[in-house]
Amino acid sequence: MKRIKWLGLSLFLIGFALWIFTLTLSQFQLTDSILDASVKPEHRNILRQQTAFMANKVYTNNWSFISDFRGAVDAYNDEVRAQKAWDKVIYDNYVFDVTKNASLGVLHDGQVWLWFWLSLGLAALGGLIYALTGLKRLPGIDNNRQYRHPATDRGWIGISVGVFLIGFYVALYFYPEYLTNWVLLVDPISRALNAGAASRWFLYGFLYTLVILVMGVRMLVNYRHSRYQQLRTVSVMFFQVSFAFLIPEIMQRLNQPYQDLKNIWPLDYTFFFDYRINEKLQAGSLGIFMLVWGIVLALVAVPVLTYFLGKRWYCSWVCGCGGLAETLGDPYRHLSDKSLKAWKAERVIVHSVLVFAVGMTLLVLYTYFTGQPAILGFLDSYSVRSAYGFYIGSLFAGVVGTGFYPLMGNRVWCRFGCPLAAYLGLVQRFKSRFRITTNGGQCISCGNCSAYCEMGIDVRAYAQRGQDIVRSSCVGCGICSAVCPRGVLNLELGPVATRKI
């Protein structure tokens, strides 16, 4: 069995290394036709002149190509800014599109599928083999070396994983031009689904879905003793594959607006942006349905379903962020800070983000209906939504929210930053039938429940006092119950008045 386990790990590492290597495969050449295909008409002649020294020159790596192209654009912008000719400044960022279209080499010569299977395919196969070896263990949770292993206790492996994830998100959000080969690697899949070329967001969606599927199998194996864990893991895998990935891509193929049908405002903070609303209104009856669907989800489904089921119906069964946290992030759930200080910070930060999201949305709607970009003379809706997208949508949700899994646990974003989690949590805390009941007389104070709580709740303290757990942060994942050796904890529904708090 150890040999099979090492085989799986070896295949994963080889595939991962080859995936990194694919970033070096292409060459790059800038031509007039590429500029015509990538740049707005009003900027083509300007950029032809500025990049004349690059014309038909073959670059062996994207670093030098990107450096020359960006340098040419920056030189032009610096010159016109010095002249205070603000109307001539090129604000559009063409670097990614130009770099992708200028790419040459094996990823364009019919070998893309070969490199896809040698890299992502091999890594996924290795991950599945490694996960399936767990079937030889007895059902139940094995805590051995969880707090000592370098991969799960902020050791060199965990830190390396964190550095890679942070670097990936920084590149994805701010420097996607350096990931063009990875985008080209999934281009055939994009064309098959939406009839269009792959973008950085298609790459992200594909990788996101692949990781949830592979690590979801690991969850099914590790928690096969719990029917609840089996069902909710299958649920998040299903919703990610269908509602978050396949359906939105196919809708694009049908010339309909792109929308993750399970994403809910305010997590989907762009839902009420002017271009999103106009896009749906222009799409006809289906677009109007999608607009109404999103509003009903946010204003009706959230309070009603949370009242009856608790926030777990979304956070642990449907949400893609929660799905990634529960699958990819499962090995790090014990790293969540359980201290009172962390809880106090959590409540302030997550509710502040919710207030930020609501305020931004109101400003955006004010601009949409009145045509006025600012209110009170200084609150500019475009600046506010840009700030939210940068600090919350990119840095917090992506770079910190996922990149910090191996450092702060797997629900950093859900716990400290998600505005929808805050909204759901307010309903759950004050008006929900959901609770985790405790039988303090059976508790042996092993601490498994607290250790495995990804939301930083000291579950053992509640159990020892015989209190129901109704914390607004609890996502009802049920892992505390799954790892309890005495059956002390149970996820239950009942009248609100009967909760023991």
NORPEDA-V637361 format. One record per run of one state. SS is the DSSP state (helix for helix, strand for strand, loop for the rest). FROM is the first residue (numbers start at 1). TO is the last residue. If there is no record, write none. Layout:
BEGIN
ss->SS from->FROM to->TO
ss->SS from->FROM to->TO
END
This chain:
BEGIN
ss->loop from->1 to->1
ss->helix from->2 to->24
ss->loop from->25 to->26
ss->strand from->27 to->30
ss->loop from->31 to->31
ss->helix from->32 to->38
ss->loop from->39 to->40
ss->helix from->41 to->50
ss->loop from->51 to->51
ss->helix from->52 to->54
ss->strand from->55 to->55
ss->loop from->56 to->57
ss->strand from->58 to->59
ss->loop from->60 to->61
ss->helix from->62 to->82
ss->loop from->83 to->85
ss->helix from->86 to->88
ss->loop from->89 to->94
ss->helix from->95 to->101
ss->loop from->102 to->102
ss->strand from->103 to->104
ss->loop from->105 to->105
ss->helix from->106 to->108
ss->loop from->109 to->111
ss->helix from->112 to->136
ss->loop from->137 to->155
ss->helix from->156 to->174
ss->loop from->175 to->175
ss->helix from->176 to->185
ss->loop from->186 to->186
ss->helix from->187 to->194
ss->loop from->195 to->199
ss->helix from->200 to->222
ss->loop from->223 to->226
ss->helix from->227 to->253
ss->loop from->254 to->273
ss->helix from->274 to->282
ss->loop from->283 to->284
ss->helix from->285 to->309
ss->loop from->310 to->311
ss->helix from->312 to->315
ss->loop from->316 to->319
ss->helix from->320 to->327
ss->loop from->328 to->329
ss->helix from->330 to->335
ss->loop from->336 to->339
ss->helix from->340 to->370
ss->loop from->371 to->373
ss->strand from->374 to->375
ss->loop from->376 to->378
ss->strand from->379 to->380
ss->helix from->381 to->403
ss->loop from->404 to->404
ss->helix from->405 to->408
ss->loop from->409 to->411
ss->helix from->412 to->416
ss->loop from->417 to->418
ss->helix from->419 to->430
ss->loop from->431 to->433
ss->strand from->434 to->438
ss->loop from->439 to->439
ss->helix from->440 to->442
ss->loop from->443 to->447
ss->helix from->448 to->452
ss->loop from->453 to->458
ss->helix from->459 to->465
ss->loop from->466 to->468
ss->strand from->469 to->469
ss->loop from->470 to->478
ss->helix from->479 to->483
ss->loop from->484 to->488
ss->strand from->489 to->493
ss->loop from->494 to->495
ss->helix from->496 to->498
ss->loop from->499 to->501
END
